[in-house]
Each structure stands twice: as structure tokens, then as C-alpha cells.
Amino acid sequence: MKRRSLSILPILIGICLTLPAPGTAVLEGTNHLSADGISLTIDFGNETSMSFLDLNATDVLELIQSVTAVDVLWYGDLAYVTGIEGISNSASEGKWWQYWVNDELASVAANKFLLQDGDSVLWSRQDSAVGGNASPDVTMQTDTSLVAGSAIVAVVGLLFLGILYVKGSRSVMAN
């Protein structure tokens, strides 16, 4: 009985590590209630900004579309914002629309980021944060959970293989 429990352990750990973080992405077919009390700031990158308080929306795209004109390019079911209030991305200037939620650069399409009550959203047209330039008010942070999770899965996998090896060796010796 104890050996069966050990063989199921890596599977359970793998399932736990693959679950998505809460409040980050929309899963197909799920319903999510509209979040309330959201603040929105739009920084046009030219010392002009707009701010809105006490908004409600389900996702970041719905939020920005509720207050202003937005140009969107669709890639399948993923929305890529190319312009806000008639101000578009500019490859020649290296300026792109990007968004942060609660001071963290988002890593999913605007229509896939589910909002929570009280979230603070910043849209900013600036140099790409992917290249290392973050919003002036935001310090980018590295998420180490993926590295730690990968290490744990690797160790558990090696332990599982070791158990199988020992079990196989005992079976061969018994014959």
C-alpha cells in the first residue's frame, strides 16, 4: 500500500504545479463576475494622461473600452491593443501600448486578464518593457515560482525513477 502511495505522489505534485495562478487568465467556458472599484490610468507617453475611478469590468480590454476608443488587432481569441484614443503603436519610435495591473506588467492578452475588486490598471505607451524598460513608477519583478516549480518536479521525477529502478532490481533478483 505504501508503494502505491509513493507512485501517485509525483502525479499529484505535477497537477498542483500546473494549476493557473488565481485572477490571471480566462479559461474557455468559464464565467467571471464583473469586478468593482477599479481605477484606470492611461499614460500617453507625452506627459498627457487620463484617470478614471470606481469603474467596473470583467477584464482589462472591457475596462479600457468602457471609457475610450480602442483599436484592437485580434489573433484568434487574443486581443492586442494597437491604439488608444487615436494614438497608435509606433515601430519607428519604439513606442507600444502595454498595461500593468497592481504595478505588475501583464503577460496575457488584455481580454484574458480577469480583474478583481479594487484593482488598479495602468495603460502606458512607451518603450517596450520586455526589453528592460519598465513603467517609470513600476519596478519589474522576476517570478521565481516557475524555476522553483521546475526544480521540484525534476527532483520528484528523479525520486520516482529511483523507486522504479529499485523495485525493478528487486523483481529481477527475486527471479
N, C-alpha and C positions, 0 to 999 in steps of 0.2 A: 504494500500500500504506500509506503514511504517513497519508493522509487517512482511510482506513478505520479505522485505529487510533485516530485522534483522535475519530471519531464514536462509537466504542464506549466511550470514556473516561467520559462523563457517566453512562452506564448502569451501569458498574461501580462508580463512586463512589456513585451512588444506592442500589445494592444493599448496599454496605458500610455506609452510614449508616442503613439501615433494619433491620439485624440487631439483635436484642434484647441488652441487657446480660446477661452471664452471671449465673445464680443469682437472677433476679428474678421470672420468671413461668413458669407451667406452660403448655406448648403442648399442645393436644389430641393425644392418642395417643402422648405421649412417656412413657417410663419413667424414673424417677429413683430412685436408691437412697436408703435412709434415711441421714440424717446422724447422726453420733455426737458425744458430748461437748458437748451443747448445754446452756446454762444458761437458766433461765426465772425471771423475777421478775414477780409480779403485785402492782401497787400499787393499792389500792382507793380512794385519794384521801382517806382519812380517818385517815392515819397508821398504817394496817394494811397489811402486805404479807406475801407468801409467796414463798419462794425454793426452787428445785429445781436440782440439779446433775446432770451426767452423764446427760442424757436423750437419747433418740434418736427421730427422727421425719422424715418426708419434707417436710412443710410446716408452717406456723405453726398452722393450725387443728388438725391432727393432734396437734401438740405440746401445745397447751393442753387439748385433750380427753383427753389421756393422763393428766392429773394432777387435773382438776377438772371439775365440771359447767359446761357452757357452753350458753347459749341462742343459737341461730343463726337468722337470717332469710335465706332463700335468694332471690336474684334471678337466675333462670336457673341457671347453674352457679357463681355467685359467692356466697360465704358472708360475711354481715355479722353480726359478733358483737354481740349486743344485751345480753348479760348473762353474768357470770362469778360462780360461787358464789352465785347468787341475787341479786346486785347488778346492777341493770339500768341502761341509759342513762336519763337524765332530761332531757327537754327543758326542764322548768321550772327546773331547776338549771343547765342548760347543761353537763351532765357526760356524756361519751361515752367508750366504750371504744375505745382506739387502741393500736397496737403499733409498737414500734421494733425493728429488728434491727441489732445492732452500732452502736447510738447513732444510727441514721438512721430517721426516720419513714417507714414503709412507705406505698407509694402503690398497692398492689394488694390485692385481697381476701385474707383470711387463708389460704384454701385454694389460692391461686395463687402464694404466695411460697415458693419452694423453699429449703430450708435447706441449709447447708454444714457440714461438720465444724467444731466449735468455736464456732459462732455463739452470740451472746448475745441473748436475746429479752426485751423488757420490754413487758408489757401494763399500761396505766395508765388509770384512769378519771378524767378531768379535763376542763377546758375544752378546746374544740376547738383543735388545733394549726393547723388550716387558717386560723383567724382570727388567728394570730400567736403564740399561747401554746404554747410547746413544753414538753416534759417538763423539770422543774427541772434535771435532770442532762444535758440534751441541748440543743445549740445547733443550730437548723435551718440547713442549708446550701442555697444555691441551686445547682442543677445547670445550669451554663452550656453543657454539651455540646449541648443542643438548639439554642441560639442559634447557637453556632459551626457546627454541622452545617447548619443552615438557611442561614447565610451562604455556606458553601462550596457547597452545592447551587445557590444563586442565582447565584453567580459562575460556576460551571461551566456552568450553563444559559445564561447570557448569552454566555459564550465559544462554546458550541455554536451558538447562534443567529447569532453573528457569523461563524463559519466557514461556516454555511449561506448567509448573506447574501453573503459574498464569493464563494463557489462559484457561487451563482445569478447574481451580477453578471457573473462571467467567462463563464458559459454564454450569457447574453444578448448580451454584447459579441462573442462568437465567431460568433454567428449574424448 
